[in-house]
Amino acid sequence: MVTMKEIAQKSGFSQATVSRLLNGDPTLSVKEETRRRIIEVSEQLGYATGSRRIALPRRVAVLDNATREEELADAYFDKLRSVLGDNARAQHMELTSFSHIDDLIADAGDFDGFISIGPSVLSSDRLLKLHLVLPYGVFIDINPAPSLFDSVQPDLSQTILDALDMLVSSGKRRIGYIGGTGFTMGLHEYPEDGRLTAFRNWTERLGLDAEGLIYAQGAFTVDTGRTLGEEAVNDHRDDMPDAFIVAADSIAVGVLQAFTAAGVLVPRDTSVISINNQAIAQYTSPTLTSYDIDQNELADTAITMLAEAISSRRTLHHHTFISTTLVVRDSFVPA
C-alpha cells in the first residue's frame, strides 16, 4: 500500500503537507503548483484509502450550455447548477463557469476536467477541439459526443415505458403524447426528441394505437404546451384520449391551461402524466403527476465519474442512466 511518506518523498513536499492536502483539510493554503504536483504523484503511485481511490480536490470547469428561454423552462437548469455546486464543494472541487465553449477551450490548461449542463447544440469541431485540450469531461442530461466524453442522463426512454405501463394498468388504452423536438448525438442531429422516439417504439410494441395522438414541435416551453394543447382539443374535442404523456413540466403547464380554457377537465376527461417534477407541479390546477428526475444524483454521479476518469486516466467513455420516480398528484392517480 502506498503511504503518505512515499508520496512526500517523490513529490518533494513534507509529509504533513501531503497528508493535509489528500485528506481535504480546508485550512490548508498551498500554491496551485504544489497541489497539482502532490495529486499527480499520488495518482502515479495509486494512492487509495481502503479499496476505494480517494476523492481528490480538483479545479473543474462548468460549461453552462443552457440558453435562456423562459423562467419555468430555465428552472430545471437553475436547480441543476445549484446542486452541482453543492456536490462539488462536498468533494473539495473548485468550479469555474463558462458560458461559451471557445472560452473554455482557451483556458483549458487551468483545469483538470469539465462538467457540462444545458441542451444547446455544440458543433462537432468545437467538441473535438475541446477534447484535444481537455480530454476529461462529463455531460449532464445530454450526450452530444459519446466517443469523446462521458455522460450522465435521466433514463427517459424507461420513464416513457414506465408511464405507459402505469396508464395501461389503470385501464387507459388511447394514450397521446405532447412534447418538444430535437436533440443531437455526435455528428448526428435528430428532429425527434428521444422521449417521442421511445413513445412510438413502446406504443407499437404494446399494441397501443397512437395514430393522430402525437403532438410534438417547438421548444420545451409553456407557450409550446399551450399551442399543442389547443391543437389536441381541436382535433379530439368530442373524443379525448384516455391520457397524455407530456415530455416536460414546462410544456404540461401550457397543456393544462389550454385544456381548462376549452372546458376539458383533467383528470375527468383525460389524464396527464409529465416529466421533471419541478416545483410548479405542486401548484398547477389540477396538481401535476410527474416523474421526478433526481438532479442531486445526476450531479453527484457526474462528479464521481469525472474524478474517477482523471484519476485512472481512462480512455474508454462511460455513459450512465439514472432512473426516475413517479410523484402522484391529481392529474393522474394510478388505479
C-alpha positions, -999 to +999 in steps of 0.1 A: +000+000+000+013+034-009+020+057+021+020+094+027+057+092+033+063+078-002+042+105-018+061+131+002+095+118-009+086+116-046+068+149-047+094+168-027+070+182-001+066+175+036+046+145+048+024+169+068+015+190+037+008+158+017-015+144+044-034+176+049-040+181+011-050+145+004-074+145+034-091+177+022-080+200+051-100+232+044-075+253+063-045+243+041-032+270+018-007+259-009+003+271-043-015+256-073+017+241-085+022+223-052-014+209-052-011+196-087+023+180-081+011+162-050-021+150-067-001+139-098+023+118-077-004+103-056-022+091-088+010+078-103+016+057-072-020+046-070-027+061-036-061+050-021-079+047+012-091+012+017-104-003-015-116+030-029-094+057-045-097+089-026-118+118-039-091+143-047-097+181-049-099+194-085-102+226-104-132+219-126-147+240-153-185+241-158-197+246-194-231+262-188-247+255-221-283+263-212-299+291-233-324+314-216-359+306-229-384+313-202-384+313-164-402+280-160-381+261-186-349+275-170-359+264-135-347+229-142-312+240-151-311+266-123-317+238-098-291+216-115-265+244-113-272+247-076-270+210-067-238+207-088-222+235-068-232+219-035-219+185-045-186+200-059-179+217-026-185+185-007-159+169-029-134+198-025-138+208-061-134+244-072-159+252-100-154+279-126-183+286-150-180+293-188-210+302-210-192+296-243-172+266-254-145+288-271-137+305-238-133+271-221-110+259-249-088+290-245-085+285-207-084+246-207-049+245-193-062+258-159-085+229-153-083+191-147-116+185-164-151+199-170-188+192-165-214+205-189-250+213-183-276+225-208-292+213-240-278+238-266-263+223-297-224+222-298-207+218-331-186+186-336-155+206-345-157+226-312-162+194-292-132+178-309-111+209-301-122+208-265-113+171-262-078+178-276-070+204-248-092+190-220-099+153-226-118+146-193-154+158-193-189+148-183-221+160-199-252+160-177-287+155-192-275+150-228-249+130-247-236+151-277-202+134-280-203+098-268-170+090-284-152+119-267-167+124-233-187+107-205-223+114-198-250+111-171-286+113-181-321+105-167-334+073-183-362+090-202-368+060-225-375+038-195-396+066-180-419+066-210-423+029-208-430+032-170-456+058-178-473+037-204-473+006-182-488+027-154-515+041-176-524+007-192-526-010-158-551+017-148-573+009-178-560+036-202-557+024-239-559+056-260-527+074-249-514+106-266-480+124-264-472+161-262-436+174-264-409+194-280-385+184-307-348+178-315-316+166-300-281+157-312-256+129-306-221+131-321-223+142-357-260+133-360-290+156-355-324+142-348-356+162-354-374+139-329-368+141-292-357+108-276-389+107-254-410+107-285-389+080-302-394+059-271-432+066-271-435+055-308-415+024-301-433+013-270-468+020-281-462-001-311-447-029-290-476-027-265-502-027-292-515+008-284-529+029-312-514+063-311-524+074-346-533+111-346-525+114-309-489+127-311-482+165-309-445+174-310-429+206-321-410+236-308-391+244-276-398+230-242-418+260-230-453+269-216-462+285-249-454+253-268-476+234-244-505+258-248-503+257-286-501+219-287-528+215-261-551+237-282-544+216-313-552+184-293-585+198-281-595+210-316-587+175-330-604+155-303-629+178-286-656+151-285-633+121-282-603+130-260-577+103-254-577+085-221-544+101-212-515+122-224-478+118-216-462+152-216-424+155-222-417+181-195-435+201-168-429+234-186-449+221-215-475+204-192-483+238-176-494+252-210-513+220-219-533+223-187-540+259-194-553+251-229-574+222-216-590+244-189-598+272-213-615+247-237-636+232-209-616+199-208-613+188-172-583+168-160-585+140-149-622+136-157-619+139-194-583+129-198-554+122-175-519+138-177-485+125-167-455+147-170-417+145-165-393+165-144-413+171-112-404+208-110-418+228-080-445+242-102-461+208-104-475+213-069-493+245-078-510+238-112-547+232-114-550+203-111-517+195-094-494+176-118-485+139-116-449+139-128-418+117-129-391+131-106-355+135-120-331+134-091-308+162-100-287+157-069-280+121-081-271+134-116-247+159-102-231+135-077-227+108-104-211+133-128-186+145-102-177+110-092-174+099-128-151+128-136-129+122-106-125+085-115-117+093-151-090+117-142-075+095-115-074+064-137-065+082-169-090+060-187-097+065-224-129+044-226-160+066-221-188+058-196-225+066-201-248+063-171-286+064-169-304+074-137-339+061-131-369+084-123-397+081-097-434+088-102-448+115-079-486+111-079-508+142-077-542+150-091-537+149-129-534+111-128-539+087-099-530+051-107-557+025-101 
